[in-house]
Amino acid sequence: MHLNISDTPDQSGLEAAIEAERILQDTLAKQKEARLLLSTGASQFQFLKHFTARNIDWSRIEMFHLDEYIGLPESHPASFRKYLKERFLRDAKVKRAYLVDGEGAVPDVLKSLKEEIARAPIDLALIGIGENGHIAFNDPPADFDIEEPYMAVDLNDSCKDQQVGEGWFASRDEVPKQAITMTVKQIMKSRHILSVVPHGVKAEAVRNTMQKSVDPQFPSTILKTHPHWQLYLDQASASLIYQRG
């Protein structure tokens, strides 16, 4: 893995955006199109600002994203479809965006996503790390072995509390109980993974990721087994990684 620690979230986002551009440019030099997988959430604000400004031929990019709440209207401020349309797709005019429809019939949505993701590998995945160590909505204990590319999951309370803490919902009770998420095994099939994980609220999750053995109780630890994983931190999120316990 490659570890990059910057002074601020903005600098971390810029460094990650530069590297993401390099990976996509290298990919597009070798093949006609590239496939991109995006995370959402407050931790990705600075990265996406810089990423959409890079010199990338977006018309040769297909985009997937990790997850979406089941039953949440796209008009809701917490909708990940809304988030991506406003913070990415408005500026990055990709060839095609495969948005996870949390308002559709779940079996049909899962079937459609499975068919589309199987057509070609993901070349670059942006995989955030949650406060409880989740990747996508694979809360602990995560299933590292399920073969399906997407699945419906129940969200645990720590995951819901993060969404409240980031300001997407006013209370835990308002957070949807379920979501559609990309599975761990599908995430790990990505050719390159970049994790942009700023802010002090992520410091414990970062420490667990770095210091714990690979363990479903700490889902993000699985990222350490990927051959091309890069982790981008700021000073706050990196503050505990040299502390034991």
C-alpha angles and dihedrals in degrees: 000000000000119000120202120184117188131182097245140019089249093054091046090051091050094049091049092047091053091051092045089053090051092052093048093046091051090048094049090050088061103036140027097247140012132215121223130195119200137200124209135203135091092296091068099053097098094040094053092047090057096035095057089052095056122107098258129143095235091181087075095051129093115199133210128174133211108240152343137199116258113243097004112132116239087236091065114103090235095055110120090210089057090045093053095044091052101038103032119007094049089066104022106064097200124187091245138351119207101206119192107240106215090178095058129088101288098224090051093047092050091048093050093047091048091054094048098045091050093062095079140347124271106253098194128018125189103206119182124198120232126222089256091046096260122152111208102335094319096127121189126311086041124193106239094179109050109120100204112101095223132020142173115254140182113242116230124224096257090055091049091049090056090055090051091046091053090053100248093120134023095225142005090255091062094057112097114253095226141035141181111244139178109248125244094246091053092049090052091055089070114113094225129018126197119185117197106193115167133162134058094263087071096050096098092046090050092050091049091048092053101038107033124082117249102287135158087228086067101037096184091063088079089070089072089069093059114103094221108036123142124188121203117196138168125221093268097051091043094050097102104037094096093047121090127220 
